[in-house]
Amino acid sequence: MVEVRYFAAIADAVGKNTESLELPDGATVADLRATLAATYGSEVDGLVGVCAFLIGDELTRDPSAMLRDRVDVLPPFAGG
């Protein structure tokens, strides 16, 4: 089970801030993207494609990065 936390535009698109997903052991960012696309459709898949993922203390966009118990899905933020 992976706790997925959503922020900003991606939270708006999925309609929630957090959810728990059943993903196999060794699941990667690519697996998470595929699950989100299958669940929420192409609009969310497009958003997730530009997101960064905070896994533990590591911020990544690498689709082969392995997930842990919690992952934060972070869309690009504007401002300064």
A tleap script that builds the chain and sets N, CA, C and O, in Angstrom:
source leaprc.protein.ff14SB
mol = sequence {
  NMET VAL GLU VAL ARG TYR PHE ALA ALA ILE
  ALA ASP ALA VAL GLY LYS ASN THR GLU SER
  LEU GLU LEU PRO ASP GLY ALA THR VAL ALA
  ASP LEU ARG ALA THR LEU ALA ALA THR TYR
  GLY SER GLU VAL ASP GLY LEU VAL GLY VAL
  CYS ALA PHE LEU ILE GLY ASP GLU LEU THR
  ARG ASP PRO SER ALA MET LEU ARG ASP ARG
  VAL ASP VAL LEU PRO PRO PHE ALA GLY CGLY
}
set mol.1.N position { 0.847 -1.176 0.000 }
set mol.1.CA position { 0.000 0.000 0.000 }
set mol.1.C position { 0.892 1.240 0.000 }
set mol.1.O position { 1.825 1.342 0.797 }
set mol.2.N position { 0.603 2.168 -0.889 }
set mol.2.CA position { 1.366 3.407 -1.000 }
set mol.2.C position { 0.420 4.575 -0.727 }
set mol.2.O position { -0.635 4.684 -1.352 }
set mol.3.N position { 0.801 5.445 0.207 }
set mol.3.CA position { 0.044 6.666 0.443 }
set mol.3.C position { 0.521 7.697 -0.572 }
set mol.3.O position { 1.708 8.018 -0.633 }
set mol.4.N position { -0.409 8.211 -1.362 }
set mol.4.CA position { -0.094 9.201 -2.387 }
set mol.4.C position { -0.724 10.522 -1.960 }
set mol.4.O position { -1.927 10.607 -1.709 }
set mol.5.N position { 0.119 11.551 -1.884 }
set mol.5.CA position { -0.379 12.882 -1.517 }
set mol.5.C position { -0.277 13.785 -2.739 }
set mol.5.O position { 0.747 13.825 -3.420 }
set mol.6.N position { -1.358 14.506 -2.999 }
set mol.6.CA position { -1.452 15.379 -4.165 }
set mol.6.C position { -1.457 16.838 -3.722 }
set mol.6.O position { -1.946 17.169 -2.642 }
set mol.7.N position { -0.909 17.700 -4.564 }
set mol.7.CA position { -0.831 19.118 -4.256 }
set mol.7.C position { -1.264 19.944 -5.464 }
set mol.7.O position { -1.107 19.523 -6.610 }
set mol.8.N position { -1.810 21.126 -5.187 }
set mol.8.CA position { -2.145 22.141 -6.192 }
set mol.8.C position { -3.009 21.557 -7.317 }
set mol.8.O position { -4.024 20.917 -7.041 }
set mol.9.N position { -2.621 21.768 -8.571 }
set mol.9.CA position { -3.450 21.399 -9.721 }
set mol.9.C position { -3.753 19.908 -9.779 }
set mol.9.O position { -4.847 19.520 -10.189 }
set mol.10.N position { -2.817 19.075 -9.381 }
set mol.10.CA position { -3.072 17.633 -9.436 }
set mol.10.C position { -4.106 17.230 -8.383 }
set mol.10.O position { -4.912 16.333 -8.629 }
set mol.11.N position { -4.096 17.874 -7.224 }
set mol.11.CA position { -5.124 17.615 -6.203 }
set mol.11.C position { -6.495 18.027 -6.727 }
set mol.11.O position { -7.482 17.325 -6.508 }
set mol.12.N position { -6.557 19.150 -7.411 }
set mol.12.CA position { -7.824 19.592 -8.000 }
set mol.12.C position { -8.305 18.600 -9.052 }
set mol.12.O position { -9.496 18.294 -9.113 }
set mol.13.N position { -7.402 18.100 -9.872 }
set mol.13.CA position { -7.771 17.193 -10.960 }
set mol.13.C position { -8.294 15.851 -10.451 }
set mol.13.O position { -9.230 15.294 -11.025 }
set mol.14.N position { -7.700 15.330 -9.381 }
set mol.14.CA position { -8.157 14.036 -8.853 }
set mol.14.C position { -9.253 14.204 -7.810 }
set mol.14.O position { -9.911 13.233 -7.438 }
set mol.15.N position { -9.454 15.432 -7.337 }
set mol.15.CA position { -10.524 15.702 -6.388 }
set mol.15.C position { -10.240 15.295 -4.960 }
set mol.15.O position { -11.165 15.109 -4.168 }
set mol.16.N position { -8.974 15.154 -4.626 }
set mol.16.CA position { -8.599 14.783 -3.256 }
set mol.16.C position { -7.156 15.166 -3.002 }
set mol.16.O position { -6.388 15.417 -3.931 }
set mol.17.N position { -6.800 15.206 -1.730 }
set mol.17.CA position { -5.428 15.536 -1.340 }
set mol.17.C position { -4.572 14.311 -1.079 }
set mol.17.O position { -3.345 14.374 -1.160 }
set mol.18.N position { -5.214 13.202 -0.768 }
set mol.18.CA position { -4.459 11.986 -0.454 }
set mol.18.C position { -5.311 10.761 -0.738 }
set mol.18.O position { -6.540 10.817 -0.698 }
set mol.19.N position { -4.645 9.666 -1.022 }
set mol.19.CA position { -5.312 8.376 -1.144 }
set mol.19.C position { -4.270 7.279 -0.987 }
set mol.19.O position { -3.072 7.505 -1.163 }
set mol.20.N position { -4.743 6.102 -0.657 }
set mol.20.CA position { -3.869 4.934 -0.559 }
set mol.20.C position { -4.128 4.055 -1.768 }
set mol.20.O position { -5.276 3.742 -2.084 }
set mol.21.N position { -3.064 3.660 -2.440 }
set mol.21.CA position { -3.173 2.821 -3.627 }
set mol.21.C position { -2.472 1.492 -3.386 }
set mol.21.O position { -1.399 1.433 -2.786 }
set mol.22.N position { -3.093 0.448 -3.860 }
set mol.22.CA position { -2.504 -0.883 -3.793 }
set mol.22.C position { -1.624 -1.056 -5.027 }
set mol.22.O position { -2.125 -1.236 -6.137 }
set mol.23.N position { -0.330 -1.002 -4.827 }
set mol.23.CA position { 0.637 -1.181 -5.905 }
set mol.23.C position { 1.559 -2.330 -5.525 }
set mol.23.O position { 1.800 -2.559 -4.339 }
set mol.24.N position { 2.076 -3.052 -6.505 }
set mol.24.CA position { 2.932 -4.198 -6.188 }
set mol.24.C position { 4.260 -3.778 -5.562 }
set mol.24.O position { 4.713 -2.648 -5.738 }
set mol.25.N position { 4.869 -4.700 -4.835 }
set mol.25.CA position { 6.214 -4.455 -4.308 }
set mol.25.C position { 7.139 -4.125 -5.476 }
set mol.25.O position { 7.060 -4.744 -6.538 }
set mol.26.N position { 8.001 -3.160 -5.272 }
set mol.26.CA position { 8.928 -2.760 -6.324 }
set mol.26.C position { 8.320 -1.819 -7.350 }
set mol.26.O position { 8.927 -1.562 -8.389 }
set mol.27.N position { 7.120 -1.299 -7.071 }
set mol.27.CA position { 6.468 -0.378 -8.008 }
set mol.27.C position { 7.315 0.880 -8.188 }
set mol.27.O position { 8.018 1.316 -7.277 }
set mol.28.N position { 7.228 1.440 -9.373 }
set mol.28.CA position { 8.016 2.618 -9.739 }
set mol.28.C position { 7.107 3.817 -10.016 }
set mol.28.O position { 5.882 3.702 -10.010 }
set mol.29.N position { 7.728 4.955 -10.255 }
set mol.29.CA position { 6.985 6.147 -10.660 }
set mol.29.C position { 6.177 5.847 -11.926 }
set mol.29.O position { 5.038 6.298 -12.047 }
set mol.30.N position { 6.741 5.103 -12.857 }
set mol.30.CA position { 6.018 4.740 -14.083 }
set mol.30.C position { 4.765 3.929 -13.756 }
set mol.30.O position { 3.720 4.131 -14.373 }
set mol.31.N position { 4.862 3.019 -12.795 }
set mol.31.CA position { 3.691 2.235 -12.381 }
set mol.31.C position { 2.624 3.140 -11.773 }
set mol.31.O position { 1.434 2.966 -12.036 }
set mol.32.N position { 3.046 4.096 -10.969 }
set mol.32.CA position { 2.108 5.043 -10.373 }
set mol.32.C position { 1.428 5.860 -11.464 }
set mol.32.O position { 0.211 6.042 -11.432 }
set mol.33.N position { 2.189 6.348 -12.416 }
set mol.33.CA position { 1.602 7.113 -13.534 }
set mol.33.C position { 0.575 6.289 -14.282 }
set mol.33.O position { -0.502 6.791 -14.606 }
set mol.34.N position { 0.885 5.035 -14.561 }
set mol.34.CA position { -0.051 4.168 -15.283 }
set mol.34.C position { -1.329 3.952 -14.481 }
set mol.34.O position { -2.426 3.955 -15.041 }
set mol.35.N position { -1.189 3.765 -13.177 }
set mol.35.CA position { -2.356 3.579 -12.315 }
set mol.35.C position { -3.215 4.830 -12.292 }
set mol.35.O position { -4.440 4.746 -12.385 }
set mol.36.N position { -2.586 5.990 -12.169 }
set mol.36.CA position { -3.339 7.240 -12.140 }
set mol.36.C position { -4.030 7.503 -13.478 }
set mol.36.O position { -5.168 7.971 -13.496 }
set mol.37.N position { -3.372 7.214 -14.585 }
set mol.37.CA position { -3.982 7.397 -15.904 }
set mol.37.C position { -5.185 6.473 -16.073 }
set mol.37.O position { -6.221 6.885 -16.595 }
set mol.38.N position { -5.046 5.226 -15.632 }
set mol.38.CA position { -6.150 4.272 -15.747 }
set mol.38.C position { -7.329 4.666 -14.863 }
set mol.38.O position { -8.485 4.443 -15.222 }
set mol.39.N position { -7.030 5.251 -13.710 }
set mol.39.CA position { -8.076 5.619 -12.761 }
set mol.39.C position { -8.746 6.935 -13.118 }
set mol.39.O position { -9.969 7.052 -13.041 }
set mol.40.N position { -7.951 7.931 -13.510 }
set mol.40.CA position { -8.472 9.291 -13.664 }
set mol.40.C position { -8.506 9.800 -15.105 }
set mol.40.O position { -9.099 10.848 -15.361 }
set mol.41.N position { -7.897 9.101 -16.038 }
set mol.41.CA position { -7.981 9.486 -17.437 }
set mol.41.C position { -6.809 10.310 -17.944 }
set mol.41.O position { -5.849 10.585 -17.224 }
set mol.42.N position { -6.926 10.695 -19.213 }
set mol.42.CA position { -5.807 11.325 -19.913 }
set mol.42.C position { -5.468 12.718 -19.381 }
set mol.42.O position { -4.308 13.124 -19.434 }
set mol.43.N position { -6.457 13.459 -18.870 }
set mol.43.CA position { -6.150 14.793 -18.335 }
set mol.43.C position { -5.171 14.685 -17.172 }
set mol.43.O position { -4.192 15.428 -17.099 }
set mol.44.N position { -5.444 13.751 -16.266 }
set mol.44.CA position { -4.548 13.560 -15.120 }
set mol.44.C position { -3.207 13.015 -15.592 }
set mol.44.O position { -2.164 13.401 -15.064 }
set mol.45.N position { -3.219 12.129 -16.573 }
set mol.45.CA position { -1.957 11.600 -17.086 }
set mol.45.C position { -1.087 12.732 -17.631 }
set mol.45.O position { 0.125 12.739 -17.417 }
set mol.46.N position { -1.694 13.679 -18.329 }
set mol.46.CA position { -0.938 14.824 -18.830 }
set mol.46.C position { -0.348 15.665 -17.713 }
set mol.46.O position { 0.792 16.118 -17.810 }
set mol.47.N position { -1.117 15.876 -16.653 }
set mol.47.CA position { -0.610 16.633 -15.504 }
set mol.47.C position { 0.518 15.889 -14.802 }
set mol.47.O position { 1.544 16.476 -14.459 }
set mol.48.N position { 0.318 14.599 -14.594 }
set mol.48.CA position { 1.327 13.803 -13.889 }
set mol.48.C position { 2.629 13.775 -14.686 }
set mol.48.O position { 3.712 13.665 -14.112 }
set mol.49.N position { 2.518 13.874 -16.000 }
set mol.49.CA position { 3.704 13.866 -16.849 }
set mol.49.C position { 4.658 15.026 -16.609 }
set mol.49.O position { 5.838 14.933 -16.946 }
set mol.50.N position { 4.167 16.118 -16.034 }
set mol.50.CA position { 5.035 17.265 -15.747 }
set mol.50.C position { 5.328 17.411 -14.256 }
set mol.50.O position { 5.970 18.373 -13.834 }
set mol.51.N position { 4.858 16.461 -13.471 }
set mol.51.CA position { 5.047 16.523 -12.016 }
set mol.51.C position { 6.409 15.977 -11.599 }
set mol.51.O position { 7.037 15.193 -12.310 }
set mol.52.N position { 6.835 16.416 -10.435 }
set mol.52.CA position { 7.967 15.808 -9.738 }
set mol.52.C position { 7.383 14.954 -8.617 }
set mol.52.O position { 6.240 15.149 -8.205 }
set mol.53.N position { 8.173 14.016 -8.133 }
set mol.53.CA position { 7.721 13.080 -7.105 }
set mol.53.C position { 8.705 13.113 -5.948 }
set mol.53.O position { 9.906 12.912 -6.129 }
set mol.54.N position { 8.183 13.365 -4.773 }
set mol.54.CA position { 9.006 13.342 -3.568 }
set mol.54.C position { 8.836 11.971 -2.935 }
set mol.54.O position { 7.766 11.625 -2.437 }
set mol.55.N position { 9.915 11.198 -2.966 }
set mol.55.CA position { 9.921 9.838 -2.425 }
set mol.55.C position { 10.948 9.829 -1.309 }
set mol.55.O position { 12.151 9.895 -1.562 }
set mol.56.N position { 10.475 9.748 -0.078 }
set mol.56.CA position { 11.377 9.920 1.055 }
set mol.56.C position { 11.914 11.337 1.024 }
set mol.56.O position { 11.138 12.292 1.042 }
set mol.57.N position { 13.225 11.487 0.976 }
set mol.57.CA position { 13.856 12.808 0.901 }
set mol.57.C position { 14.343 13.140 -0.504 }
set mol.57.O position { 15.039 14.136 -0.700 }
set mol.58.N position { 13.979 12.307 -1.489 }
set mol.58.CA position { 14.493 12.484 -2.847 }
set mol.58.C position { 13.411 13.015 -3.776 }
set mol.58.O position { 12.340 12.421 -3.901 }
set mol.59.N position { 13.695 14.130 -4.423 }
set mol.59.CA position { 12.807 14.695 -5.430 }
set mol.59.C position { 13.266 14.166 -6.786 }
set mol.59.O position { 14.433 14.307 -7.150 }
set mol.60.N position { 12.342 13.557 -7.532 }
set mol.60.CA position { 12.724 12.916 -8.784 }
set mol.60.C position { 11.640 13.069 -9.840 }
set mol.60.O position { 10.473 13.309 -9.531 }
set mol.61.N position { 12.047 12.925 -11.073 }
set mol.61.CA position { 11.140 12.786 -12.215 }
set mol.61.C position { 11.457 11.481 -12.956 }
set mol.61.O position { 10.882 11.206 -14.009 }
set mol.62.N position { 12.345 10.704 -12.417 }
set mol.62.CA position { 12.807 9.459 -13.034 }
set mol.62.C position { 11.699 8.404 -12.984 }
set mol.62.O position { 11.298 7.997 -11.893 }
set mol.63.N position { 11.196 7.953 -14.136 }
set mol.63.CA position { 10.115 6.967 -14.132 }
set mol.63.C position { 10.513 5.619 -13.539 }
set mol.63.O position { 9.646 4.831 -13.161 }
set mol.64.N position { 11.816 5.347 -13.455 }
set mol.64.CA position { 12.256 4.066 -12.889 }
set mol.64.C position { 12.502 4.136 -11.383 }
set mol.64.O position { 12.872 3.134 -10.772 }
set mol.65.N position { 12.300 5.314 -10.777 }
set mol.65.CA position { 12.501 5.452 -9.326 }
set mol.65.C position { 11.483 4.591 -8.585 }
set mol.65.O position { 10.289 4.619 -8.884 }
set mol.66.N position { 11.971 3.832 -7.621 }
set mol.66.CA position { 11.090 2.953 -6.855 }
set mol.66.C position { 10.352 3.743 -5.785 }
set mol.66.O position { 10.913 4.619 -5.128 }
set mol.67.N position { 9.074 3.406 -5.631 }
set mol.67.CA position { 8.237 4.055 -4.627 }
set mol.67.C position { 8.516 3.487 -3.252 }
set mol.67.O position { 9.056 2.389 -3.111 }
set mol.68.N position { 8.141 4.249 -2.244 }
set mol.68.CA position { 8.194 3.798 -0.851 }
set mol.68.C position { 6.779 3.856 -0.297 }
set mol.68.O position { 5.811 3.859 -1.057 }
set mol.69.N position { 6.656 3.902 1.017 }
set mol.69.CA position { 5.333 3.915 1.645 }
set mol.69.C position { 4.537 5.171 1.332 }
set mol.69.O position { 3.307 5.148 1.356 }
set mol.70.N position { 5.231 6.275 1.036 }
set mol.70.CA position { 4.544 7.527 0.743 }
set mol.70.C position { 5.256 8.236 -0.399 }
set mol.70.O position { 6.484 8.251 -0.482 }
set mol.71.N position { 4.445 8.826 -1.279 }
set mol.71.CA position { 4.985 9.629 -2.382 }
set mol.71.C position { 4.127 10.887 -2.519 }
set mol.71.O position { 2.898 10.821 -2.484 }
set mol.72.N position { 4.779 12.013 -2.671 }
set mol.72.CA position { 4.092 13.278 -2.905 }
set mol.72.C position { 4.183 13.595 -4.394 }
set mol.72.O position { 5.261 13.537 -4.985 }
set mol.73.N position { 3.042 13.930 -4.994 }
set mol.73.CA position { 2.983 14.280 -6.407 }
set mol.73.C position { 2.910 15.804 -6.489 }
set mol.73.O position { 1.932 16.418 -6.063 }
set mol.74.N position { 3.963 16.399 -7.045 }
set mol.74.CA position { 4.137 17.854 -7.011 }
set mol.74.C position { 4.141 18.442 -8.418 }
set mol.74.O position { 5.105 18.256 -9.162 }
set mol.75.N position { 3.083 19.144 -8.788 }
set mol.75.CA position { 3.085 19.794 -10.097 }
set mol.75.C position { 4.019 21.002 -10.083 }
set mol.75.O position { 4.427 21.456 -9.014 }
set mol.76.N position { 4.357 21.522 -11.254 }
set mol.76.CA position { 5.173 22.737 -11.282 }
set mol.76.C position { 4.437 23.869 -10.569 }
set mol.76.O position { 3.226 24.029 -10.724 }
set mol.77.N position { 5.168 24.639 -9.798 }
set mol.77.CA position { 4.595 25.775 -9.085 }
set mol.77.C position { 5.065 27.051 -9.753 }
set mol.77.O position { 6.223 27.156 -10.159 }
set mol.78.N position { 4.178 28.012 -9.865 }
set mol.78.CA position { 4.526 29.316 -10.426 }
set mol.78.C position { 4.693 30.311 -9.293 }
set mol.78.O position { 4.241 30.077 -8.172 }
set mol.79.N position { 5.323 31.382 -9.584 }
set mol.79.CA position { 5.467 32.425 -8.574 }
set mol.79.C position { 6.923 32.705 -8.292 }
set mol.79.O position { 7.825 32.195 -8.956 }
set mol.80.N position { 7.119 33.522 -7.299 }
set mol.80.CA position { 8.503 33.852 -7.011 }
set mol.80.C position { 8.657 34.504 -5.680 }
set mol.80.O position { 9.771 34.846 -5.285 }
savepdb mol mol.pdb
quit
